Amino acid sequence: MMRKLLFTLAVFMIFGGLLYAEVPKKEKKVLIDLFHTTNGSDWTKKWDIKTPVSQWYGVKVVDDHVVEINLFRNNLVGVIPQSIGKLKYLTHLNLAFNGLTGQFPNEVTKLEGLKVLKLEMNRIKGEIPENIGKMKSLEELSLFNNFLNGSIPQSIGDISGLKILNLSSNNLKGEIPSTIGNLTLLQSLGLFENTLDGTIPSELGNLVQLKELVLANNDLGGEVPKEFGQLASLEVLQIQNNKFNSVKSLEMMESKEFLVFDYDKEVEKIDFKNLNFSKTRMADTKFEDDNDK
């Protein structure tokens, strides 16, 4: 009887330990850093740091490691701690729609296993790190509506698995890197409302899976590249409010039923032979997603 009782107790202790297994102390410390540097006491949904990390709101733990932080629209106010780069198992980081300030956290580029980085709708400033191309696992990079400045790093073209890239509504300047043409899996590209100049690189014609291309409200000039005719998957195209001297190449667009199609009509008259405008919406420029994904 005693032996059976001891066995039952041992099994309970083993499985109980698995149920509430703790993440490594250094990972827990990073989370506590985040809690303190973003005024966790005023979060909409707070953490009870006395409970196991796996019970904390928005934190996903797999095999005793933190793999996901999703604190979308949770009233985070403050800065992202430098220690964030120590969460080497992290695959998803969503801190969008909060009140984050300070410089863009360079330490994020150490998260080479990160697949999703969403920091949109905050007040983050500074430049996008030149070494962001190290983050080769990224599939979504969304930084729109912040105060980012400087140019778009050339190395962004090294993130070959990227599917969503949204840098809209910042203070970015300079030319659109031709290396973006290397992102052949890209489905959405948003760069509107910056001060980007120069011409649109012809390499964007390589983005044959692109469904949304939003370049409106910049200082782009020259001609719209004829390679746009290769974008057979495109459903949303917005290039209005720029300084193009010719948009004649848009005539070469395939017979796609666009959902949104906006360009500056006064530049020149265009004969859209195959474009079905009956189902095309002429819309205000907007490239935002305020849903919690």
Long-range contacts (C-beta under 8 A, 24 or more apart in sequence): 20-52, 20-54, 21-52, 21-54, 21-61, 21-64, 22-52, 22-53, 22-64, 23-53, 23-54, 23-61, 23-64, 23-65, 23-66, 24-64, 24-65, 26-86, 27-53, 27-65, 27-66, 27-86, 27-87, 27-89, 28-53, 29-83, 30-66, 30-81, 30-83, 30-84, 30-86, 30-87, 31-56, 31-59, 31-66, 31-69, 33-81, 33-83, 33-84, 34-69, 34-80, 34-81, 34-84, 37-78, 37-79, 37-80, 37-81, 38-76, 38-77, 38-78, 38-79, 38-80, 38-98, 38-100, 39-75, 39-76, 39-77, 39-78, 42-75, 42-77, 43-71, 43-74, 43-75, 43-76, 44-73, 44-74, 44-75, 45-74, 60-92, 62-89, 65-89, 66-90, 67-91, 67-92, 68-92, 68-93, 69-93, 69-94, 69-95, 70-94, 70-292, 71-95, 71-98, 72-96, 72-97, 72-98, 72-118, 72-292, 73-97, 73-98, 73-292, 74-98, 75-99, 76-100, 77-101, 78-102, 79-103, 79-105, 80-105, 80-108, 81-105, 82-107, 83-107, 84-108, 84-111, 85-109, 85-110, 85-111, 86-110, 87-111, 88-112, 88-113, 89-113, 90-114, 91-115, 91-116, 91-137, 92-116, 93-117, 93-118, 93-119, 94-118, 94-292, 94-293, 95-119, 95-122, 96-120, 96-121, 96-122, 96-142, 97-121, 97-122, 97-290, 98-122, 99-123, 100-124, 101-125, 102-126, 104-128, 104-129, 104-143, 104-148, 108-135, 109-134, 109-135, 111-135, 112-136, 112-137, 113-137, 114-138, 115-139, 115-140, 116-140, 116-293, 117-141, 117-142, 117-143, 118-142, 118-293, 119-143, 119-146, 120-144, 120-145, 120-146, 120-166, 120-288, 120-289, 121-145, 121-146, 121-288, 121-290, 122-146, 123-147, 124-148, 125-149, 126-150, 127-151, 128-152, 128-153, 128-156, 128-167, 128-172, 129-153, 130-154, 130-155, 131-155, 132-156, 132-159, 133-157, 133-158, 133-159, 134-158, 135-159, 136-160, 136-161, 137-161, 138-162, 139-163, 139-164, 140-164, 141-165, 141-166, 141-167, 142-166, 142-289, 143-167, 143-170, 144-168, 144-169, 144-170, 144-190, 144-287, 144-288, 145-169, 145-170, 145-288, 146-170, 147-171, 148-172, 149-173, 150-174, 151-175, 152-176, 152-177, 152-180, 152-191, 152-196, 153-177, 154-179, 155-179, 156-180, 156-183, 157-181, 157-182, 157-183, 158-182, 159-183, 160-184, 160-185, 161-185, 162-186, 163-187, 163-188, 164-188, 165-189, 165-190, 166-190, 166-287, 167-191, 167-194, 168-192, 168-193, 168-194, 168-214, 168-287, 168-288, 169-193, 169-194, 170-194, 171-195, 172-196, 173-197, 174-198, 175-199, 175-201, 176-200, 176-201, 176-204, 176-215, 176-220, 177-201, 178-202, 178-203, 179-203, 180-204, 180-207, 181-205, 181-206, 181-207, 182-206, 183-207, 184-208, 184-209, 185-209, 186-210, 187-211, 187-212, 187-233, 188-212, 189-213, 189-214, 190-214, 190-287, 191-215, 191-218, 192-216, 192-217, 192-218, 192-238, 192-285, 192-287, 193-217, 193-218, 193-285, 194-218, 195-219, 196-220, 197-221, 198-222, 199-223, 199-225, 200-224, 200-225, 201-225, 202-226, 202-227, 203-227, 204-228, 204-231, 205-229, 205-230, 205-231, 206-230, 207-231, 208-232, 208-233, 209-233, 210-234, 211-235, 211-236, 212-236, 212-287, 213-237, 213-238, 213-239, 214-238, 214-285, 214-287, 215-239, 215-242, 216-240, 216-241, 216-242, 216-262, 216-285, 217-241, 217-242, 217-285, 218-242, 219-243, 220-244, 221-245, 222-246, 223-247, 223-248, 223-249, 224-248, 224-249, 224-250, 225-249, 226-252, 228-252, 228-253, 229-253, 229-254, 232-256, 234-258, 235-259, 235-260, 236-260, 236-261, 237-261, 237-262, 237-263, 238-262, 238-263, 238-283, 238-285, 238-287, 239-263, 239-264, 240-264, 240-285, 241-285
